[in-house]
């Protein structure tokens, strides 16, 4: 991998030559004038120059998609694997190896993690912003620990909210649909002189698919942000949010729990020229009702994070950024040894962007992270982008990333005793009596981080109204953390089963993503994508937990008054590590939304009808043996008022 990184940089440096002005100006506009994105580099960059595959889901995409949840919105990004375990619980992976409570993707809200660091997972419903407040979602695919450290093993999803200036007033929204789905939200933002501020809130309920009279999820959330410009080069900001979520979840394989989760954060930012500093505090409290029959468990975790970085020019076409970060994760709860468990982590990082000619962009990043149990990890990444002909850019990149063992995997100490009879397969001790099954799950403090090495090549082109993208990639993952083999100890009439986590598996994978967009007219836009993923795991199951084939495509129309979207999403057969070999069958979702913006005195009012899974294709997205719920359609009507 180090040879690949070095070779990528040398090829770019040897081949680079300054691009002349004049005849090439129109050709280079594609390279220079795209919208700037925040997630793929320390300094905002265009999609053409980004050192990784970046897919952007806009506010219009979200509004017109018909989706009612964040994970359904993410089906619009090629290479993203989405599964809805059950109502209110979605899981998202990038380029394979999805799982219930997936913790291999870093999810950010305006650049700040929303992961619950005790396990590195995200409860999508608890993110304290509504769909109305999201300006765009930037999906960076492939390893990105070189900028973001642990958890960015497979990529980064950054939810970017609307600025107060973009909101510019009040927005009220309400919707209702089948299965007693209902939501209401309020959003207000304004700029007054040097001061910008916004507040938002949402409440939503959804009943289950399989039992439409039974509550599946209820969430209330609120957030605020205020920012003051001290001078043209300096500003300070404070923001925060809170959410309360009650839903059904699958924990520890097939255990169904009814958690009440409370999440909150407080954040402070300060910038002065090239200096940026940020502090945030994330707090998560959960009460797991029915964690096991007749048993409750509580869990409380806090994350404190302080980061500073400084960016400065090193000469013409060269800019470097360096910084440091300190993070403290703490945890206490009924499923862990008594007392507070804490981990202090430190990191330093850098990024250098060099543009030796207008047609070239080279980005090199590196980071060192220190974990108290897992030790130090070095994460490099390098990328070379080249625009040889008009509006066509080629990129080659390579990198490494990691995921640390979580607090739960390090410290958990859970024991459950339940009656059993000797008919349970594998636990028979002879005779015709009954006894107790004593199951224990213990943390392991002697594990290595999960690691991944990845290379990819990509092309993006623009031909008038037609745009294309193509990416091919390959990666190797090792030291994958999974449940270790059970230790079964019969001691009639009882049986003890002890289990923990360990670095068990390794995997190789390769795949491709292709996309196309076409503006058929000023109001009509068509889009399509196709993804292929192939992996082999270093264990006998040979399962990769994500569909090998995925595709989506559709049409979007917006003439200023009438706006709508019709699109389809197809996922091929998926195999799961659930003790089953038949997997989950392929499924097709047809989704639609139609809305109308009124004119005249009601010009600030918009009404719409939405349908996700319009044809009510009843399907599983995770095997029922692993607790999957059979999913169906979501229909709804919505109204938005802006003033």
PLY file of the C-alpha trace (Angstrom):
ply
format ascii 1.0
element vertex 643
property float x
property float y
property float z
element edge 642
property int vertex1
property int vertex2
end_header
0.00 0.00 0.00
2.85 2.43 0.82
4.34 1.74 -2.61
0.99 2.54 -4.21
0.73 5.85 -2.37
4.28 6.83 -3.32
3.76 5.83 -6.95
0.53 7.86 -7.22
2.30 11.01 -6.04
5.37 10.48 -8.24
3.31 9.88 -11.38
1.42 13.10 -10.81
4.55 15.12 -10.13
6.48 13.76 -13.12
3.63 14.20 -15.59
2.42 17.61 -14.42
2.95 20.63 -16.62
1.36 24.05 -16.34
-1.76 24.47 -18.44
-1.73 27.47 -20.71
-4.46 30.08 -20.58
-6.58 31.31 -23.42
-8.01 28.40 -25.47
-8.29 26.19 -22.40
-10.33 28.52 -20.22
-13.69 26.96 -21.14
-12.28 23.45 -20.65
-11.06 24.31 -17.16
-14.32 25.87 -15.99
-15.56 22.36 -15.15
-12.51 21.92 -12.91
-12.79 25.29 -11.16
-16.34 26.51 -10.87
-18.30 23.68 -9.32
-19.93 24.13 -5.94
-17.56 23.64 -3.03
-17.95 20.66 -0.72
-16.77 20.37 2.84
-16.32 16.71 3.69
-13.70 15.28 1.33
-10.87 17.64 2.30
-9.88 20.03 5.08
-10.33 22.97 2.74
-13.59 23.06 0.73
-13.04 21.67 -2.74
-15.01 20.91 -5.88
-16.36 17.47 -6.67
-13.94 17.27 -9.61
-10.90 17.87 -7.39
-12.08 15.86 -4.38
-9.57 13.14 -3.37
-12.36 10.53 -3.08
-15.70 9.56 -4.61
-18.21 12.16 -3.41
-21.97 11.92 -3.99
-24.18 14.83 -3.05
-27.87 14.48 -2.20
-29.40 17.95 -2.38
-32.31 19.46 -0.47
-34.41 19.17 -3.64
-33.55 15.47 -3.93
-34.68 14.97 -0.33
-37.88 16.98 -0.75
-38.95 15.25 -3.96
-37.82 11.69 -3.17
-40.89 10.72 -1.15
-38.60 9.35 1.58
-39.64 9.87 5.19
-36.40 8.67 6.83
-32.76 9.57 6.41
-31.72 6.04 5.51
-34.26 5.89 2.69
-32.88 9.18 1.34
-29.40 7.60 1.24
-30.59 5.01 -1.29
-30.03 7.81 -3.84
-26.23 7.49 -3.45
-24.55 4.73 -5.51
-22.45 2.37 -3.41
-24.39 3.03 -0.21
-25.97 -0.08 1.30
-29.21 0.53 3.19
-31.27 -1.91 5.19
-34.31 -1.20 7.30
-34.26 -3.77 10.08
-37.68 -2.71 11.33
-39.77 0.43 11.74
-37.56 3.19 13.14
-34.28 1.29 12.80
-32.19 1.66 9.68
-28.59 0.67 9.08
-26.25 2.11 6.48
-22.91 0.89 5.13
-20.72 1.95 2.23
-19.42 -0.61 -0.24
-20.49 -3.74 1.57
-20.45 -5.53 4.92
-23.59 -3.98 6.32
-24.88 -5.26 9.65
-27.44 -4.48 12.29
-26.14 -1.48 14.29
-23.38 -0.93 11.75
-20.35 0.92 13.17
-17.97 1.13 10.21
-19.22 4.43 8.73
-18.60 7.85 10.28
-21.76 9.99 10.33
-21.43 13.74 10.88
-23.82 16.63 11.45
-22.21 19.80 10.08
-18.82 18.15 10.55
-19.42 16.90 14.12
-19.87 13.21 14.84
-23.32 11.95 15.80
-22.07 8.44 16.53
-22.84 7.02 19.93
-19.22 6.30 20.77
-19.85 3.52 23.26
-20.40 1.32 20.18
-19.67 3.66 17.26
-23.22 3.39 15.91
-25.73 6.01 14.84
-29.41 5.96 15.74
-30.61 7.73 12.61
-33.95 8.74 14.10
-32.23 10.46 17.03
-30.20 12.90 14.88
-31.66 16.22 16.11
-32.61 17.76 12.75
-35.60 17.17 10.50
-35.48 16.56 6.76
-36.72 20.12 6.16
-33.53 21.54 7.70
-31.03 19.59 5.61
-29.29 21.54 2.85
-27.42 18.54 1.42
-25.88 15.22 2.38
-22.29 14.67 1.28
-21.36 10.99 0.99
-17.61 10.30 0.79
-17.01 6.67 -0.17
-13.93 4.70 0.78
-11.53 4.86 3.76
-11.06 8.31 5.27
-9.28 7.92 8.59
-6.50 10.15 7.21
-8.78 13.12 7.99
-11.32 11.78 10.47
-9.61 9.01 12.43
-11.42 5.98 13.81
-14.83 4.88 12.45
-14.27 6.30 8.94
-13.40 2.75 7.89
-15.69 2.60 4.86
-16.49 6.28 4.39
-18.11 9.41 5.77
-21.67 10.76 5.59
-21.91 14.46 6.44
-25.39 15.94 6.95
-25.06 19.66 6.18
-27.89 21.83 7.48
-29.25 25.04 5.99
-27.69 28.29 7.10
-29.86 30.96 8.77
-29.47 33.08 5.64
-30.83 30.30 3.44
-33.81 29.69 5.74
-34.51 33.45 5.99
-37.76 33.30 7.93
-40.04 30.59 9.28
-40.94 27.20 7.81
-43.81 25.13 9.20
-44.36 21.60 7.93
-46.84 18.83 8.72
-47.48 15.39 7.25
-49.66 12.36 7.87
-49.88 8.92 6.34
-50.78 5.28 6.66
-49.90 3.25 9.76
-50.65 6.39 11.78
-47.45 8.01 10.58
-47.48 11.70 11.46
-44.92 14.46 11.81
-44.74 18.19 12.42
-41.73 20.50 12.28
-40.85 24.14 12.75
-37.76 25.96 11.53
-36.74 29.61 11.86
-33.55 31.29 10.71
-32.38 34.86 10.23
-29.33 37.05 9.83
-29.24 40.48 11.45
-26.04 42.42 10.94
-23.13 40.32 12.19
-25.42 37.88 14.01
-26.92 34.73 12.46
-29.21 32.36 14.31
-31.68 29.52 13.78
-33.88 27.14 15.78
-35.68 24.00 14.71
-37.77 21.19 16.09
-39.66 18.09 14.94
-41.95 15.40 16.36
-42.74 12.18 14.49
-44.44 8.85 15.10
-44.53 5.69 12.96
-46.44 2.48 13.59
-45.05 -0.92 12.70
-45.36 -2.49 9.26
-46.30 -5.96 10.52
-48.73 -4.69 13.17
-50.12 -1.34 12.05
-51.82 -0.71 15.40
-48.55 -1.02 17.32
-46.18 1.91 17.79
-42.87 1.34 16.07
-41.07 4.64 16.66
-41.67 7.99 18.36
-39.11 10.80 18.32
-38.97 14.44 19.43
-36.00 16.62 18.57
-34.86 20.25 18.72
-31.72 22.23 17.87
-30.33 25.76 17.77
-27.36 27.61 16.29
-26.04 31.15 16.65
-22.95 32.66 15.01
-21.38 36.10 15.35
-18.84 37.63 12.95
-16.26 39.53 14.98
-14.65 40.85 11.80
-14.33 39.70 8.16
-11.75 37.04 9.15
-13.05 35.93 12.53
-16.27 34.44 13.87
-17.54 32.54 16.88
-20.50 30.16 17.09
-22.47 28.10 19.58
-24.91 25.32 18.71
-26.70 22.44 20.36
-29.44 19.88 20.02
-31.46 17.29 21.89
-33.63 14.31 20.94
-35.72 11.65 22.68
-36.36 8.42 20.79
-38.54 5.47 21.72
-38.56 2.54 19.30
-37.92 -1.15 18.80
-34.42 -2.41 18.11
-32.59 -5.65 17.59
-29.67 -6.07 19.98
-27.23 -8.96 20.44
-28.35 -10.89 17.39
-32.07 -11.52 17.77
-32.87 -9.90 21.11
-35.70 -7.39 20.70
-35.39 -4.41 23.00
-37.56 -1.34 23.52
-35.07 1.43 24.24
-35.75 5.00 25.25
-32.73 6.96 24.05
-31.95 10.55 24.98
-29.19 12.28 23.04
-27.88 15.82 23.37
-24.92 17.84 22.20
-23.36 21.25 22.78
-20.79 22.74 20.44
-18.59 25.86 20.27
-16.59 27.04 17.23
-14.05 29.82 16.74
-12.12 30.74 13.59
-9.53 33.41 12.86
-8.06 33.44 9.37
-6.52 30.01 8.81
-7.08 28.90 12.42
-10.16 26.84 13.32
-10.99 25.47 16.74
-13.95 23.37 17.86
-15.17 21.82 21.07
-18.20 19.60 21.45
-19.84 17.44 24.08
-22.11 14.54 23.09
-24.27 12.88 25.74
-26.28 9.68 25.26
-28.53 8.06 27.83
-30.52 4.92 27.11
-32.92 2.76 29.07
-33.31 -0.66 27.44
-36.75 -1.96 28.30
-37.17 -5.70 27.85
-33.47 -6.10 27.13
-34.19 -9.64 28.21
-37.56 -10.92 29.50
-38.53 -8.94 32.58
-35.18 -7.11 32.66
-34.19 -3.50 32.05
-30.73 -2.05 31.56
-29.42 1.51 31.54
-26.49 2.96 29.65
-24.93 6.43 29.92
-22.07 7.69 27.77
-20.37 11.02 27.15
-17.90 12.20 24.52
-15.75 15.31 24.92
-13.79 16.47 21.88
-11.40 19.37 21.29
-9.85 19.98 17.87
-7.72 22.74 16.35
-6.21 23.04 12.90
-4.34 25.70 10.97
-4.21 26.19 7.20
-1.60 28.25 5.37
-0.34 28.67 1.78
3.13 27.24 1.04
3.51 28.83 -2.35
1.69 29.08 -5.65
-0.80 26.23 -5.96
0.15 24.65 -2.64
-1.75 24.79 0.64
-1.16 22.77 3.82
-3.31 22.17 6.87
-2.23 20.57 10.14
-3.97 20.00 13.43
-4.49 17.97 16.57
-7.45 16.43 18.37
-8.17 15.15 21.88
-11.21 12.98 22.65
-12.45 11.43 25.88
-15.14 8.74 25.82
-16.80 7.67 29.06
-19.35 4.98 29.84
-21.27 3.54 32.75
-24.25 1.20 32.83
-25.88 -1.98 34.05
-24.23 -4.10 31.35
-20.71 -3.19 32.47
-18.58 -3.56 35.60
-19.51 -1.00 38.25
-17.98 2.44 37.95
-16.94 4.81 35.18
-15.02 3.46 32.18
-13.06 6.08 30.26
-10.73 6.19 27.28
-8.54 9.16 26.32
-7.48 9.38 22.68
-5.06 11.73 20.94
-4.33 12.41 17.28
-2.32 14.65 14.96
-3.10 15.08 11.27
-2.09 16.95 8.14
-3.18 17.52 4.57
-1.32 19.05 1.65
-3.04 20.13 -1.57
-0.81 20.90 -4.53
-1.97 22.11 -7.94
1.18 22.18 -10.11
-0.92 23.09 -13.14
-4.52 24.03 -13.75
-5.23 20.53 -15.00
-3.70 18.74 -12.00
-4.61 18.38 -8.34
-2.65 16.26 -5.86
-3.80 15.71 -2.29
-1.84 13.87 0.41
-3.20 13.33 3.93
-1.93 11.49 6.99
-3.02 11.02 10.58
-1.72 9.27 13.70
-4.23 8.19 16.36
-3.40 6.90 19.84
-5.85 4.61 21.72
-5.16 3.56 25.35
-5.79 -0.14 24.66
-5.36 -0.62 20.91
-2.21 1.50 20.57
-1.22 3.82 17.73
-2.46 3.68 14.13
-1.04 5.54 11.10
-3.57 6.36 8.34
-2.26 7.72 4.99
-4.22 8.72 1.88
-3.14 10.14 -1.48
-5.00 11.21 -4.61
-4.11 12.49 -8.07
-6.72 14.18 -10.30
-6.10 15.06 -13.96
-8.25 16.86 -16.54
-6.77 15.89 -19.94
-9.67 16.97 -22.17
-12.67 19.22 -21.91
-14.83 18.56 -18.83
-13.36 15.11 -18.16
-11.46 14.39 -14.97
-9.62 11.20 -14.04
-8.61 10.36 -10.49
-6.54 7.67 -8.81
-6.44 7.42 -5.03
-5.35 5.02 -2.31
-5.63 5.02 1.45
-5.83 3.15 4.71
-8.34 3.45 7.56
-9.28 1.78 10.82
-11.91 1.28 13.50
-10.95 0.97 17.15
-12.61 -1.60 19.41
-15.51 0.16 21.10
-16.14 0.67 24.80
-18.83 -1.99 24.61
-16.49 -4.49 22.93
-13.78 -3.73 25.50
-15.75 -3.62 28.74
-19.13 -5.35 28.47
-19.99 -7.78 31.28
-23.47 -9.21 30.76
-24.96 -12.41 32.17
-28.46 -13.77 31.57
-30.00 -16.84 33.17
-33.04 -18.42 31.54
-34.74 -21.83 31.79
-34.36 -24.38 29.03
-35.29 -27.99 28.38
-33.16 -30.70 26.86
-34.85 -30.35 23.48
-32.76 -27.29 22.66
-30.33 -28.40 19.90
-26.72 -28.46 20.98
-27.51 -28.02 24.67
-28.81 -31.48 25.56
-27.17 -32.91 28.68
-29.14 -36.15 28.74
-32.18 -37.22 30.73
-35.55 -35.60 30.59
-35.10 -32.73 32.98
-35.01 -28.97 32.64
-32.33 -26.62 33.82
-30.89 -23.14 33.39
-29.05 -21.68 30.44
-26.45 -19.21 31.77
-25.25 -16.96 28.94
-22.38 -14.51 29.48
-21.01 -11.90 27.06
-17.71 -10.32 28.09
-15.61 -7.56 26.61
-12.08 -8.13 25.37
-9.41 -5.51 26.12
-6.76 -7.21 24.03
-7.91 -6.55 20.44
-6.36 -4.83 17.45
-8.24 -2.14 15.48
-10.05 -3.24 12.33
-8.04 -2.05 9.30
-8.70 -1.54 5.61
-6.48 -0.79 2.61
-8.16 0.55 -0.52
-7.38 1.74 -4.05
-9.76 3.25 -6.56
-9.84 4.87 -9.99
-12.60 7.20 -11.15
-13.77 9.28 -14.09
-16.29 12.11 -14.26
-17.41 13.72 -17.50
-19.77 16.46 -18.65
-21.10 16.61 -22.19
-23.50 19.50 -22.45
-26.62 18.43 -20.58
-25.28 14.92 -19.96
-23.02 13.92 -17.03
-21.44 10.58 -16.27
-19.41 9.04 -13.46
-17.56 5.74 -13.16
-15.57 4.35 -10.23
-13.78 1.03 -9.76
-12.28 0.06 -6.41
-10.70 -2.79 -4.49
-9.94 -3.17 -0.83
-8.62 -5.56 1.77
-10.00 -5.60 5.31
-8.30 -7.41 8.18
-8.60 -7.91 11.94
-12.39 -7.68 11.62
-14.00 -7.76 15.04
-16.77 -10.32 15.52
-18.22 -12.60 18.16
-15.72 -15.30 19.15
-16.75 -18.94 19.23
-18.96 -19.84 22.16
-17.51 -21.82 25.05
-20.23 -24.28 26.15
-19.86 -25.93 29.58
-22.52 -28.52 30.47
-22.95 -28.98 34.23
-26.28 -30.75 34.60
-28.88 -29.53 35.05
-27.36 -26.19 33.90
-25.43 -25.19 30.81
-23.04 -22.22 30.71
-22.33 -20.40 27.45
-19.52 -17.82 27.45
-18.83 -15.50 24.54
-16.71 -12.45 23.77
-15.34 -10.50 20.81
-12.12 -11.14 18.93
-10.23 -10.17 15.77
-11.57 -13.07 13.70
-12.02 -12.32 10.04
-10.46 -10.80 6.98
-11.97 -9.98 3.62
-11.21 -8.84 0.10
-13.66 -6.93 -2.04
-13.91 -5.14 -5.34
-16.66 -3.30 -7.12
-17.80 -0.56 -9.43
-20.27 2.32 -9.43
-21.62 4.02 -12.54
-23.98 6.96 -12.79
-25.56 9.22 -15.37
-27.56 12.47 -15.21
-29.27 14.26 -18.05
-31.15 17.56 -18.16
-33.87 16.80 -20.68
-35.25 20.35 -20.41
-35.19 23.27 -18.05
-37.70 21.50 -15.81
-37.07 17.79 -16.42
-34.05 15.89 -15.14
-33.25 12.17 -15.48
-30.81 10.12 -13.43
-29.64 6.53 -13.04
-26.92 4.54 -11.29
-25.65 0.99 -11.03
-23.44 -0.59 -8.35
-21.64 -3.93 -8.26
-19.96 -5.37 -5.17
-18.13 -8.67 -4.77
-16.47 -9.84 -1.59
-15.12 -12.95 0.03
-14.77 -13.32 3.78
-12.02 -15.30 5.41
-14.43 -17.68 7.11
-16.59 -20.60 5.91
-19.82 -18.60 5.59
-18.64 -16.56 2.55
-21.37 -14.03 3.28
-20.91 -10.32 2.67
-24.09 -8.80 4.12
-24.78 -6.51 1.17
-26.42 -7.06 -2.24
-24.02 -7.79 -5.06
-26.08 -5.69 -7.47
-27.98 -2.44 -6.88
-29.53 0.10 -9.25
-31.73 3.14 -9.15
-33.10 5.58 -11.68
-35.89 8.04 -12.28
-37.17 11.41 -13.43
-37.46 14.68 -11.54
-39.65 17.60 -12.65
-39.82 21.13 -11.26
-41.23 24.14 -13.12
-41.47 26.41 -10.07
-45.07 25.51 -9.31
-45.52 21.80 -10.03
-42.73 19.56 -8.70
-42.47 15.79 -8.61
-40.22 12.78 -8.78
-40.71 9.16 -9.82
-37.86 6.76 -9.21
-37.13 3.11 -8.62
-34.59 1.37 -6.40
-33.62 -2.28 -6.87
-31.40 -4.40 -4.64
-30.30 -7.92 -5.49
-30.25 -10.95 -3.24
-28.32 -10.54 0.02
-26.76 -13.15 2.28
-26.54 -12.57 6.02
-24.55 -14.07 8.87
-27.68 -15.30 10.59
-27.15 -19.05 10.57
-29.10 -19.22 7.31
-27.95 -19.97 3.78
-30.97 -18.88 1.76
-30.34 -15.15 2.25
-32.80 -12.32 1.63
-34.39 -12.07 -1.80
-34.09 -9.17 -4.19
-36.66 -6.39 -3.99
-37.86 -3.40 -5.99
-39.09 -0.10 -4.53
-41.04 2.35 -6.68
-41.15 5.78 -5.04
-42.99 8.97 -5.96
-43.77 12.47 -4.82
-45.95 15.15 -6.41
-46.36 18.65 -5.05
-47.67 22.06 -5.99
-46.53 25.53 -4.92
-49.49 27.88 -4.85
-49.31 31.32 -6.43
-50.84 34.64 -5.56
-51.70 35.27 -1.91
-50.79 31.66 -1.02
-47.45 31.67 -2.81
-45.61 30.57 0.36
-47.71 27.39 0.63
-46.81 23.99 -0.87
-48.81 20.76 -0.68
-47.68 17.31 -1.75
-48.43 13.60 -1.85
-45.67 11.06 -1.17
-45.30 7.31 -1.62
-42.28 5.25 -0.69
-42.61 1.67 -1.96
-45.64 2.76 -3.96
-46.54 -0.79 -5.03
-46.41 -2.07 -1.43
-43.81 -4.70 -2.26
-43.72 -6.71 0.97
-40.10 -7.68 1.60
-37.35 -8.23 4.13
-34.09 -6.30 4.09
-32.48 -8.38 6.81
-33.18 -12.05 7.45
-36.16 -12.71 9.75
-33.92 -15.10 11.72
-31.95 -11.99 12.69
-35.08 -10.10 13.73
-36.01 -8.51 10.41
-39.47 -7.05 9.96
-41.43 -7.51 6.74
-41.62 -4.03 5.21
-44.33 -2.38 3.16
-45.44 0.97 1.75
-45.44 4.42 3.31
-48.04 6.81 1.86
-48.53 10.34 3.04
-49.71 13.88 2.46
-47.69 16.90 3.49
-47.97 20.67 3.63
-45.27 23.32 4.05
-45.76 27.01 4.79
-42.93 29.53 4.49
-43.19 33.07 5.77
0 1
1 2
2 3
3 4
4 5
5 6
6 7
7 8
8 9
9 10
10 11
11 12
12 13
13 14
14 15
15 16
16 17
17 18
18 19
19 20
20 21
21 22
22 23
23 24
24 25
25 26
26 27
27 28
28 29
29 30
30 31
31 32
32 33
33 34
34 35
35 36
36 37
37 38
38 39
39 40
40 41
41 42
42 43
43 44
44 45
45 46
46 47
47 48
48 49
49 50
50 51
51 52
52 53
53 54
54 55
55 56
56 57
57 58
58 59
59 60
60 61
61 62
62 63
63 64
64 65
65 66
66 67
67 68
68 69
69 70
70 71
71 72
72 73
73 74
74 75
75 76
76 77
77 78
78 79
79 80
80 81
81 82
82 83
83 84
84 85
85 86
86 87
87 88
88 89
89 90
90 91
91 92
92 93
93 94
94 95
95 96
96 97
97 98
98 99
99 100
100 101
101 102
102 103
103 104
104 105
105 106
106 107
107 108
108 109
109 110
110 111
111 112
112 113
113 114
114 115
115 116
116 117
117 118
118 119
119 120
120 121
121 122
122 123
123 124
124 125
125 126
126 127
127 128
128 129
129 130
130 131
131 132
132 133
133 134
134 135
135 136
136 137
137 138
138 139
139 140
140 141
141 142
142 143
143 144
144 145
145 146
146 147
147 148
148 149
149 150
150 151
151 152
152 153
153 154
154 155
155 156
156 157
157 158
158 159
159 160
160 161
161 162
162 163
163 164
164 165
165 166
166 167
167 168
168 169
169 170
170 171
171 172
172 173
173 174
174 175
175 176
176 177
177 178
178 179
179 180
180 181
181 182
182 183
183 184
184 185
185 186
186 187
187 188
188 189
189 190
190 191
191 192
192 193
193 194
194 195
195 196
196 197
197 198
198 199
199 200
200 201
201 202
202 203
203 204
204 205
205 206
206 207
207 208
208 209
209 210
210 211
211 212
212 213
213 214
214 215
215 216
216 217
217 218
218 219
219 220
220 221
221 222
222 223
223 224
224 225
225 226
226 227
227 228
228 229
229 230
230 231
231 232
232 233
233 234
234 235
235 236
236 237
237 238
238 239
239 240
240 241
241 242
242 243
243 244
244 245
245 246
246 247
247 248
248 249
249 250
250 251
251 252
252 253
253 254
254 255
255 256
256 257
257 258
258 259
259 260
260 261
261 262
262 263
263 264
264 265
265 266
266 267
267 268
268 269
269 270
270 271
271 272
272 273
273 274
274 275
275 276
276 277
277 278
278 279
279 280
280 281
281 282
282 283
283 284
284 285
285 286
286 287
287 288
288 289
289 290
290 291
291 292
292 293
293 294
294 295
295 296
296 297
297 298
298 299
299 300
300 301
301 302
302 303
303 304
304 305
305 306
306 307
307 308
308 309
309 310
310 311
311 312
312 313
313 314
314 315
315 316
316 317
317 318
318 319
319 320
320 321
321 322
322 323
323 324
324 325
325 326
326 327
327 328
328 329
329 330
330 331
331 332
332 333
333 334
334 335
335 336
336 337
337 338
338 339
339 340
340 341
341 342
342 343
343 344
344 345
345 346
346 347
347 348
348 349
349 350
350 351
351 352
352 353
353 354
354 355
355 356
356 357
357 358
358 359
359 360
360 361
361 362
362 363
363 364
364 365
365 366
366 367
367 368
368 369
369 370
370 371
371 372
372 373
373 374
374 375
375 376
376 377
377 378
378 379
379 380
380 381
381 382
382 383
383 384
384 385
385 386
386 387
387 388
388 389
389 390
390 391
391 392
392 393
393 394
394 395
395 396
396 397
397 398
398 399
399 400
400 401
401 402
402 403
403 404
404 405
405 406
406 407
407 408
408 409
409 410
410 411
411 412
412 413
413 414
414 415
415 416
416 417
417 418
418 419
419 420
420 421
421 422
422 423
423 424
424 425
425 426
426 427
427 428
428 429
429 430
430 431
431 432
432 433
433 434
434 435
435 436
436 437
437 438
438 439
439 440
440 441
441 442
442 443
443 444
444 445
445 446
446 447
447 448
448 449
449 450
450 451
451 452
452 453
453 454
454 455
455 456
456 457
457 458
458 459
459 460
460 461
461 462
462 463
463 464
464 465
465 466
466 467
467 468
468 469
469 470
470 471
471 472
472 473
473 474
474 475
475 476
476 477
477 478
478 479
479 480
480 481
481 482
482 483
483 484
484 485
485 486
486 487
487 488
488 489
489 490
490 491
491 492
492 493
493 494
494 495
495 496
496 497
497 498
498 499
499 500
500 501
501 502
502 503
503 504
504 505
505 506
506 507
507 508
508 509
509 510
510 511
511 512
512 513
513 514
514 515
515 516
516 517
517 518
518 519
519 520
520 521
521 522
522 523
523 524
524 525
525 526
526 527
527 528
528 529
529 530
530 531
531 532
532 533
533 534
534 535
535 536
536 537
537 538
538 539
539 540
540 541
541 542
542 543
543 544
544 545
545 546
546 547
547 548
548 549
549 550
550 551
551 552
552 553
553 554
554 555
555 556
556 557
557 558
558 559
559 560
560 561
561 562
562 563
563 564
564 565
565 566
566 567
567 568
568 569
569 570
570 571
571 572
572 573
573 574
574 575
575 576
576 577
577 578
578 579
579 580
580 581
581 582
582 583
583 584
584 585
585 586
586 587
587 588
588 589
589 590
590 591
591 592
592 593
593 594
594 595
595 596
596 597
597 598
598 599
599 600
600 601
601 602
602 603
603 604
604 605
605 606
606 607
607 608
608 609
609 610
610 611
611 612
612 613
613 614
614 615
615 616
616 617
617 618
618 619
619 620
620 621
621 622
622 623
623 624
624 625
625 626
626 627
627 628
628 629
629 630
630 631
631 632
632 633
633 634
634 635
635 636
636 637
637 638
638 639
639 640
640 641
641 642
